[in-house]
């Protein structure tokens, strides 16, 4: 399959790109600059500014499927109004550009990809403070409240109209991903949680009772491949491990994985002072996101155990 990946150099995008190459797919990776990228068989980088449909048109030539992961990192800094606008606009720019480019190809009588995988997040479902009372959110659950939920709604809607072109679309609502960067170091939210544990100062964040959805990178990349190759599947899929935990359980498992105690809680008010709304939505509250549709479709999770997922991620590759 010839696959175009938008957001190919990010934490998730770089790993999906590498995995699909290993499976024999041909990858065209859109990037702001194609200079100084390592050459690999089956992989080509193509420059794109992340927002113009005209820039995407030539990149779509000969493409069978598109994976749209484009968007500013939500955890890169405090959510000022400018930062929130950049988070939302980067996602809308990419989705609208892709949609416009595909419509332009249709109008010109050119071939279209048969599949679009559209990224989203489990923040769609809203926020809960206590895992014991939080509902299990499957793909039919209603949208929640908050900035993350609002962002996920418009992110998903940005590519809605590709379905009117006869293109199969799957929406991937990712839980926080446990995994390594291409450098071998832990990436994503785990990169920020690890330092206190390594200095014997780790522990649960906030109350410790908040639900903590998660998924291992191995299942992220295999689920993406599964949805690319299963032409009978479309719609929304939660990319989450089957067994969800609360923050206290997560911190305990992380301590065991790095052979450190998990005894020193981080008070919520400190995080609120430091990070404001970002702390409230990313750390001090959470969701129970369950992968009902993946399970129903026959996907077998490779890494459903949290301790195994953390140990694997913290193991240095040769």
MARPAGU-192891 format. One record per residue (C-alpha): residue in three letters; x, y, z; residue number from 1. Coordinates in pm, 1 decimal, decimal comma. Layout:
<atoms>
+---------+----------+----------+----------+-----+
| residuo |        u |        v |        w | num |
+---------+----------+----------+----------+-----+
|     ala |        X |        Y |        Z | NUM |
...
+---------+----------+----------+----------+-----+
</atoms>
This chain:
<atoms>
+---------+----------+----------+----------+-----+
| residuo |        u |        v |        w | num |
+---------+----------+----------+----------+-----+
|     unk |      0,0 |      0,0 |      0,0 |   1 |
|     unk |    121,5 |    355,0 |    -75,4 |   2 |
|     unk |     50,7 |    563,3 |    236,9 |   3 |
|     unk |     76,4 |    936,9 |    299,1 |   4 |
|     unk |    140,0 |   1025,6 |    664,7 |   5 |
|     unk |     72,4 |   1377,0 |    793,3 |   6 |
|     unk |    249,6 |   1437,9 |   1123,9 |   7 |
|     unk |    507,4 |   1169,6 |   1043,5 |   8 |
|     unk |    787,3 |   1310,0 |   1261,6 |   9 |
|     unk |    599,0 |   1325,7 |   1593,2 |  10 |
|     unk |    608,4 |   1079,1 |   1883,2 |  11 |
|     unk |    332,7 |    857,1 |   1739,1 |  12 |
|     unk |    384,6 |    938,8 |   1371,2 |  13 |
|     unk |    751,8 |    838,6 |   1365,5 |  14 |
|     unk |    674,4 |    498,2 |   1516,7 |  15 |
|     unk |    379,6 |    429,9 |   1286,0 |  16 |
|     unk |    598,4 |    526,1 |    990,7 |  17 |
|     unk |    875,9 |    285,2 |   1094,7 |  18 |
|     unk |    633,4 |     -0,3 |   1158,8 |  19 |
|     unk |    449,7 |     33,4 |    828,0 |  20 |
|     unk |    782,1 |     41,3 |    643,2 |  21 |
|     unk |    880,1 |   -283,6 |    815,1 |  22 |
|     unk |    552,4 |   -435,5 |    694,9 |  23 |
|     unk |    643,9 |   -357,9 |    334,3 |  24 |
|     unk |    427,3 |    -50,4 |    277,5 |  25 |
|     unk |    556,1 |    247,4 |     78,3 |  26 |
|     unk |    547,6 |    567,0 |    283,8 |  27 |
|     unk |    538,1 |    929,8 |    174,6 |  28 |
|     unk |    595,9 |   1138,4 |    486,6 |  29 |
|     unk |    483,2 |   1500,8 |    485,7 |  30 |
|     unk |    719,8 |   1724,6 |    681,8 |  31 |
|     unk |    785,7 |   2096,7 |    709,2 |  32 |
|     unk |   1133,4 |   2031,0 |    573,8 |  33 |
|     unk |   1256,5 |   1726,4 |    386,5 |  34 |
|     unk |   1622,0 |   1826,0 |    434,1 |  35 |
|     unk |   1857,4 |   1618,2 |    649,8 |  36 |
|     unk |   1614,0 |   1327,6 |    681,3 |  37 |
|     unk |   1775,9 |    981,6 |    684,8 |  38 |
|     unk |   1712,4 |    784,3 |    365,7 |  39 |
|     unk |   1536,0 |    450,1 |    405,4 |  40 |
|     unk |   1406,2 |    206,5 |    143,3 |  41 |
|     unk |   1036,6 |    266,2 |     80,1 |  42 |
|     unk |   1032,2 |    605,4 |    256,6 |  43 |
|     unk |   1032,5 |    949,0 |     96,4 |  44 |
|     unk |    987,9 |   1284,6 |    268,2 |  45 |
|     unk |    784,7 |   1557,6 |    100,7 |  46 |
|     unk |    778,0 |   1920,8 |    220,0 |  47 |
|     unk |    439,7 |   2056,3 |    333,0 |  48 |
|     unk |    354,1 |   2358,9 |    545,2 |  49 |
|     unk |     75,8 |   2182,9 |    737,3 |  50 |
|     unk |   -206,1 |   2404,9 |    613,5 |  51 |
|     unk |   -234,9 |   2450,3 |    236,7 |  52 |
|     unk |   -442,8 |   2225,1 |     13,4 |  53 |
|     unk |   -233,5 |   2321,6 |   -289,4 |  54 |
|     unk |     76,3 |   2187,4 |   -115,7 |  55 |
|     unk |    -96,7 |   1854,5 |    -48,9 |  56 |
|     unk |   -225,6 |   1797,2 |   -402,7 |  57 |
|     unk |     96,6 |   1654,1 |   -548,4 |  58 |
|     unk |    158,7 |   1448,9 |   -234,6 |  59 |
|     unk |   -167,9 |   1260,6 |   -290,3 |  60 |
|     unk |    -67,6 |   1130,3 |   -634,3 |  61 |
|     unk |    -63,7 |    749,5 |   -631,4 |  62 |
|     unk |   -164,1 |    728,1 |   -263,6 |  63 |
|     unk |   -388,4 |    446,8 |   -136,9 |  64 |
|     unk |   -438,3 |    569,3 |    220,7 |  65 |
|     unk |   -375,1 |    878,7 |    434,0 |  66 |
|     unk |   -294,0 |    883,5 |    806,1 |  67 |
|     unk |   -360,9 |   1230,3 |    951,2 |  68 |
|     unk |   -178,0 |   1279,8 |   1281,5 |  69 |
|     unk |    -95,0 |   1647,9 |   1226,2 |  70 |
|     unk |   -125,4 |   1882,6 |   1523,0 |  71 |
|     unk |     63,0 |   2080,9 |   1785,4 |  72 |
|     unk |    169,6 |   1882,2 |   2093,7 |  73 |
|     unk |    -96,0 |   1945,1 |   2360,9 |  74 |
|     unk |    150,4 |   1881,4 |   2644,1 |  75 |
|     unk |    436,1 |   2101,0 |   2522,1 |  76 |
|     unk |    358,3 |   2401,9 |   2741,2 |  77 |
|     unk |    111,0 |   2586,6 |   2963,0 |  78 |
|     unk |   -223,5 |   2645,1 |   2793,5 |  79 |
|     unk |   -226,6 |   3017,7 |   2736,4 |  80 |
|     unk |   -500,9 |   3145,9 |   2507,7 |  81 |
|     unk |   -245,0 |   3170,3 |   2226,6 |  82 |
|     unk |   -126,9 |   2816,1 |   2291,8 |  83 |
|     unk |   -479,9 |   2676,3 |   2290,7 |  84 |
|     unk |   -552,8 |   2855,4 |   1965,3 |  85 |
|     unk |   -238,6 |   2704,5 |   1809,8 |  86 |
|     unk |   -338,0 |   2354,4 |   1928,0 |  87 |
|     unk |   -682,4 |   2381,2 |   1770,6 |  88 |
|     unk |   -581,1 |   2569,1 |   1455,9 |  89 |
|     unk |   -298,9 |   2328,5 |   1367,7 |  90 |
|     unk |   -548,7 |   2042,7 |   1365,6 |  91 |
|     unk |   -812,4 |   2232,8 |   1171,0 |  92 |
|     unk |   -556,8 |   2353,0 |    915,8 |  93 |
|     unk |   -441,6 |   1999,8 |    838,2 |  94 |
|     unk |   -789,8 |   1847,3 |    828,3 |  95 |
|     unk |   -936,8 |   2120,7 |    610,8 |  96 |
|     unk |   -637,2 |   2114,6 |    374,9 |  97 |
|     unk |   -665,6 |   1738,7 |    332,6 |  98 |
|     unk |  -1038,9 |   1760,5 |    270,1 |  99 |
|     unk |  -1000,6 |   2042,1 |     16,2 | 100 |
|     unk |   -719,8 |   1861,8 |   -166,3 | 101 |
|     unk |   -923,3 |   1542,3 |   -193,7 | 102 |
|     unk |  -1226,5 |   1731,1 |   -327,1 | 103 |
|     unk |  -1002,3 |   1905,7 |   -579,5 | 104 |
|     unk |   -869,5 |   1570,6 |   -701,1 | 105 |
|     unk |  -1223,4 |   1438,1 |   -736,6 | 106 |
|     unk |  -1328,0 |   1747,0 |   -933,1 | 107 |
|     unk |  -1026,2 |   1701,6 |  -1161,1 | 108 |
|     unk |  -1116,3 |   1338,2 |  -1225,9 | 109 |
|     unk |   -806,7 |   1208,9 |  -1045,2 | 110 |
|     unk |   -785,4 |    895,2 |   -834,2 | 111 |
|     unk |   -852,1 |    913,3 |   -459,9 | 112 |
|     unk |   -715,5 |    713,2 |   -167,5 | 113 |
|     unk |   -956,2 |    449,8 |    -40,6 | 114 |
|     unk |   -887,7 |    515,6 |    331,0 | 115 |
|     unk |   -825,5 |    804,1 |    571,4 | 116 |
|     unk |   -721,8 |    741,4 |    932,0 | 117 |
|     unk |   -802,5 |   1053,0 |   1134,9 | 118 |
|     unk |   -638,4 |   1102,9 |   1474,6 | 119 |
|     unk |   -830,3 |   1218,1 |   1781,5 | 120 |
|     unk |   -807,1 |   1151,0 |   2156,5 | 121 |
|     unk |  -1000,6 |    998,1 |   2444,3 | 122 |
|     unk |  -1029,7 |   1349,3 |   2590,0 | 123 |
|     unk |  -1340,9 |   1361,6 |   2371,7 | 124 |
|     unk |  -1534,1 |   1192,7 |   2654,8 | 125 |
|     unk |  -1469,4 |   1456,3 |   2919,6 | 126 |
|     unk |  -1321,9 |   1454,4 |   3269,5 | 127 |
|     unk |  -1371,5 |   1258,0 |   3590,2 | 128 |
|     unk |  -1199,6 |   1296,2 |   3926,0 | 129 |
|     unk |  -1261,2 |    946,3 |   4063,1 | 130 |
|     unk |  -1213,6 |    617,7 |   3876,6 | 131 |
|     unk |  -1456,6 |    440,0 |   4109,9 | 132 |
|     unk |  -1747,6 |    650,8 |   3983,1 | 133 |
|     unk |  -1628,3 |    726,1 |   3628,1 | 134 |
|     unk |  -1823,7 |    545,1 |   3354,8 | 135 |
|     unk |  -1660,2 |    323,1 |   3097,4 | 136 |
|     unk |  -1657,4 |    527,3 |   2777,0 | 137 |
|     unk |  -1689,7 |    328,4 |   2457,4 | 138 |
|     unk |  -1722,7 |    465,2 |   2105,5 | 139 |
|     unk |  -2094,6 |    534,1 |   2152,1 | 140 |
|     unk |  -2046,8 |    748,7 |   2462,6 | 141 |
|     unk |  -2141,4 |   1116,4 |   2447,0 | 142 |
|     unk |  -1887,8 |   1395,5 |   2420,6 | 143 |
|     unk |  -1779,6 |   1558,4 |   2743,1 | 144 |
|     unk |  -1691,4 |   1909,0 |   2855,1 | 145 |
|     unk |  -1362,6 |   2096,3 |   2855,9 | 146 |
|     unk |  -1100,9 |   2220,4 |   2613,9 | 147 |
|     unk |   -982,7 |   1872,0 |   2515,6 | 148 |
|     unk |  -1335,2 |   1754,8 |   2438,9 | 149 |
|     unk |  -1405,8 |   2065,7 |   2232,3 | 150 |
|     unk |  -1076,8 |   2022,8 |   2045,3 | 151 |
|     unk |  -1147,1 |   1658,3 |   1967,1 | 152 |
|     unk |  -1490,2 |   1743,1 |   1828,1 | 153 |
|     unk |  -1361,0 |   1997,9 |   1575,8 | 154 |
|     unk |  -1053,4 |   1782,5 |   1501,0 | 155 |
|     unk |  -1272,6 |   1491,5 |   1398,7 | 156 |
|     unk |  -1514,6 |   1713,3 |   1208,4 | 157 |
|     unk |  -1230,9 |   1863,7 |   1003,0 | 158 |
|     unk |  -1226,2 |   1558,8 |    773,0 | 159 |
|     unk |  -1595,5 |   1462,9 |    788,4 | 160 |
|     unk |  -1666,1 |   1539,5 |    424,9 | 161 |
|     unk |  -1409,2 |   1295,4 |    284,1 | 162 |
|     unk |  -1677,1 |   1032,4 |    341,3 | 163 |
|     unk |  -1898,3 |   1203,2 |     80,9 | 164 |
|     unk |  -1624,1 |   1118,3 |   -171,2 | 165 |
|     unk |  -1664,7 |    747,4 |    -97,9 | 166 |
|     unk |  -1349,4 |    734,3 |    113,3 | 167 |
|     unk |  -1350,2 |    500,5 |    412,8 | 168 |
|     unk |  -1265,4 |    695,9 |    728,8 | 169 |
|     unk |  -1159,9 |    563,8 |   1069,2 | 170 |
|     unk |  -1126,5 |    797,1 |   1369,1 | 171 |
|     unk |   -858,1 |    691,5 |   1617,3 | 172 |
|     unk |   -924,4 |    822,9 |   1969,2 | 173 |
|     unk |   -587,4 |    769,1 |   2135,6 | 174 |
|     unk |   -537,2 |    729,2 |   2509,0 | 175 |
|     unk |   -206,3 |    859,5 |   2650,8 | 176 |
|     unk |     62,6 |    648,8 |   2485,4 | 177 |
|     unk |    334,1 |    459,6 |   2674,4 | 178 |
|     unk |    633,2 |    409,3 |   2449,8 | 179 |
|     unk |    978,0 |    505,2 |   2333,8 | 180 |
|     unk |   1084,8 |    779,3 |   2098,0 | 181 |
|     unk |   1296,2 |    681,4 |   1798,8 | 182 |
|     unk |   1600,3 |    767,4 |   2012,3 | 183 |
|     unk |   1507,8 |    486,3 |   2254,3 | 184 |
|     unk |   1418,2 |    720,9 |   2542,1 | 185 |
|     unk |   1070,0 |    719,8 |   2694,1 | 186 |
|     unk |    842,0 |    965,1 |   2516,7 | 187 |
|     unk |    502,5 |   1125,9 |   2558,7 | 188 |
|     unk |    363,2 |   1194,6 |   2906,3 | 189 |
|     unk |    591,6 |    929,9 |   3058,2 | 190 |
|     unk |    893,9 |   1143,0 |   2974,2 | 191 |
|     unk |    766,7 |   1405,0 |   3221,0 | 192 |
|     unk |    663,6 |   1157,3 |   3492,5 | 193 |
|     unk |    990,4 |    963,2 |   3509,0 | 194 |
|     unk |   1246,9 |   1209,7 |   3654,4 | 195 |
|     unk |   1103,3 |   1220,4 |   4010,9 | 196 |
|     unk |   1092,5 |    839,5 |   4023,4 | 197 |
|     unk |   1454,0 |    812,6 |   3915,6 | 198 |
|     unk |   1548,7 |   1035,1 |   4210,9 | 199 |
|     unk |   1333,5 |    831,5 |   4455,2 | 200 |
|     unk |   1074,8 |   1113,4 |   4470,6 | 201 |
|     unk |    797,9 |    956,3 |   4263,3 | 202 |
|     unk |    436,7 |    906,0 |   4352,6 | 203 |
|     unk |     79,9 |    958,7 |   4238,8 | 204 |
|     unk |    -21,3 |   1296,1 |   4102,9 | 205 |
|     unk |   -309,8 |   1479,3 |   4267,8 | 206 |
|     unk |   -563,0 |   1266,3 |   4455,4 | 207 |
|     unk |   -444,2 |    944,1 |   4288,6 | 208 |
|     unk |   -808,4 |    845,8 |   4238,1 | 209 |
|     unk |   -851,0 |    991,8 |   3888,8 | 210 |
|     unk |   -895,7 |    740,8 |   3603,0 | 211 |
|     unk |   -590,1 |    686,1 |   3387,7 | 212 |
|     unk |   -645,1 |    554,3 |   3036,8 | 213 |
|     unk |   -332,7 |    433,4 |   2858,8 | 214 |
|     unk |   -212,5 |    230,4 |   2561,9 | 215 |
|     unk |    127,2 |     89,3 |   2468,9 | 216 |
|     unk |    295,6 |    207,2 |   2148,7 | 217 |
|     unk |    304,7 |   -151,4 |   2021,9 | 218 |
|     unk |    -74,3 |   -153,1 |   2015,1 | 219 |
|     unk |    -90,0 |    195,7 |   1864,1 | 220 |
|     unk |    113,3 |     89,1 |   1561,5 | 221 |
|     unk |    -53,4 |   -250,4 |   1522,0 | 222 |
|     unk |   -402,8 |   -102,8 |   1559,1 | 223 |
|     unk |   -320,5 |    153,9 |   1289,9 | 224 |
|     unk |   -201,9 |   -123,5 |   1058,5 | 225 |
|     unk |   -511,5 |   -331,2 |   1142,3 | 226 |
|     unk |   -745,2 |    -43,2 |   1050,9 | 227 |
|     unk |   -555,2 |     37,7 |    732,5 | 228 |
|     unk |   -577,7 |   -318,4 |    610,6 | 229 |
|     unk |   -933,5 |   -404,1 |    719,8 | 230 |
|     unk |  -1133,9 |   -245,8 |    440,2 | 231 |
|     unk |  -1462,2 |   -348,5 |    604,0 | 232 |
|     unk |  -1409,1 |   -125,9 |    908,6 | 233 |
|     unk |  -1497,2 |    242,6 |    944,1 | 234 |
|     unk |  -1604,2 |    489,7 |   1211,0 | 235 |
|     unk |  -1470,9 |    554,5 |   1562,9 | 236 |
|     unk |  -1218,6 |    335,1 |   1745,8 | 237 |
|     unk |  -1081,1 |    388,3 |   2096,4 | 238 |
|     unk |   -709,2 |    311,5 |   2090,0 | 239 |
|     unk |   -685,1 |    219,5 |   2459,1 | 240 |
|     unk |   -565,9 |    -78,3 |   2659,7 | 241 |
|     unk |   -854,9 |   -302,3 |   2774,5 | 242 |
|     unk |   -765,6 |   -277,8 |   3145,4 | 243 |
|     unk |   -779,3 |     79,6 |   3275,1 | 244 |
|     unk |   -637,0 |    195,9 |   3608,6 | 245 |
|     unk |   -638,6 |    497,3 |   3839,1 | 246 |
|     unk |   -343,6 |    730,0 |   3894,5 | 247 |
|     unk |   -237,7 |    558,4 |   4218,1 | 248 |
|     unk |   -219,5 |    220,5 |   4043,4 | 249 |
|     unk |    -31,0 |    373,7 |   3752,7 | 250 |
|     unk |    227,4 |    536,5 |   3980,7 | 251 |
|     unk |    274,4 |    210,9 |   4171,2 | 252 |
|     unk |    331,7 |     17,5 |   3847,5 | 253 |
|     unk |    576,1 |    283,0 |   3726,8 | 254 |
|     unk |    770,5 |    260,2 |   4051,1 | 255 |
|     unk |    800,4 |   -118,0 |   4015,2 | 256 |
|     unk |    907,4 |    -87,2 |   3651,1 | 257 |
|     unk |   1197,4 |    144,0 |   3738,3 | 258 |
|     unk |   1275,0 |    -24,2 |   4075,7 | 259 |
|     unk |   1184,0 |    283,8 |   4275,1 | 260 |
|     unk |    930,5 |    354,3 |   4550,6 | 261 |
|     unk |    605,6 |    534,5 |   4476,5 | 262 |
|     unk |    546,4 |    717,3 |   4800,0 | 263 |
|     unk |    555,4 |   1094,0 |   4748,5 | 264 |
|     unk |    230,1 |   1236,6 |   4606,3 | 265 |
|     unk |    242,0 |   1555,9 |   4401,4 | 266 |
|     unk |    -30,6 |   1786,7 |   4542,6 | 267 |
|     unk |   -286,5 |   1901,7 |   4291,0 | 268 |
|     unk |   -264,6 |   2268,5 |   4392,0 | 269 |
|     unk |    103,2 |   2280,3 |   4292,1 | 270 |
|     unk |     19,9 |   2156,9 |   3943,6 | 271 |
|     unk |   -271,5 |   2398,9 |   3915,7 | 272 |
|     unk |    -41,0 |   2686,0 |   4003,5 | 273 |
|     unk |    224,5 |   2571,3 |   3757,8 | 274 |
|     unk |     10,4 |   2454,2 |   3466,2 | 275 |
|     unk |   -339,9 |   2592,2 |   3518,0 | 276 |
|     unk |   -610,8 |   2438,5 |   3297,5 | 277 |
|     unk |   -359,5 |   2204,2 |   3139,1 | 278 |
|     unk |   -302,8 |   2030,9 |   3475,7 | 279 |
|     unk |   -677,0 |   2005,1 |   3535,9 | 280 |
|     unk |   -750,7 |   1831,4 |   3206,3 | 281 |
|     unk |   -433,5 |   1630,8 |   3137,5 | 282 |
|     unk |   -330,3 |   1516,2 |   3485,5 | 283 |
|     unk |   -579,7 |   1573,8 |   3767,2 | 284 |
|     unk |   -880,4 |   1429,6 |   3583,6 | 285 |
|     unk |   -917,0 |   1150,0 |   3332,2 | 286 |
|     unk |  -1138,4 |    902,0 |   3151,5 | 287 |
|     unk |  -1202,2 |    529,0 |   3134,5 | 288 |
|     unk |  -1172,7 |    474,4 |   2759,5 | 289 |
|     unk |  -1247,2 |    115,6 |   2654,8 | 290 |
|     unk |  -1164,0 |    -32,2 |   2310,7 | 291 |
|     unk |  -1499,0 |   -197,2 |   2243,5 | 292 |
|     unk |  -1492,5 |   -173,5 |   1863,3 | 293 |
|     unk |  -1135,8 |   -298,7 |   1828,3 | 294 |
|     unk |  -1224,8 |   -600,1 |   2041,6 | 295 |
|     unk |  -1544,6 |   -663,1 |   1844,9 | 296 |
|     unk |  -1346,9 |   -645,2 |   1519,6 | 297 |
|     unk |  -1104,7 |   -916,4 |   1630,6 | 298 |
|     unk |   -800,8 |   -707,1 |   1716,4 | 299 |
|     unk |   -574,9 |   -889,4 |   1967,0 | 300 |
|     unk |   -383,2 |   -657,9 |   2200,7 | 301 |
|     unk |     -7,7 |   -720,6 |   2211,1 | 302 |
|     unk |     57,0 |   -541,5 |   2540,1 | 303 |
|     unk |   -254,9 |   -529,1 |   2761,7 | 304 |
|     unk |    -67,4 |   -542,0 |   3094,8 | 305 |
|     unk |     42,8 |   -209,0 |   3244,8 | 306 |
|     unk |    353,1 |   -334,0 |   3425,6 | 307 |
|     unk |    466,8 |   -515,1 |   3111,9 | 308 |
|     unk |    406,8 |   -200,1 |   2905,6 | 309 |
|     unk |    611,7 |     15,9 |   3143,4 | 310 |
|     unk |    894,0 |   -237,0 |   3180,5 | 311 |
|     unk |    918,4 |   -273,2 |   2801,9 | 312 |
|     unk |    930,4 |    102,2 |   2755,6 | 313 |
|     unk |   1202,7 |    151,0 |   3017,2 | 314 |
|     unk |   1419,8 |   -127,8 |   2872,3 | 315 |
|     unk |   1704,2 |     18,2 |   2668,6 | 316 |
|     unk |   1718,6 |   -125,6 |   2319,4 | 317 |
|     unk |   2054,8 |   -241,9 |   2186,0 | 318 |
+---------+----------+----------+----------+-----+
</atoms>
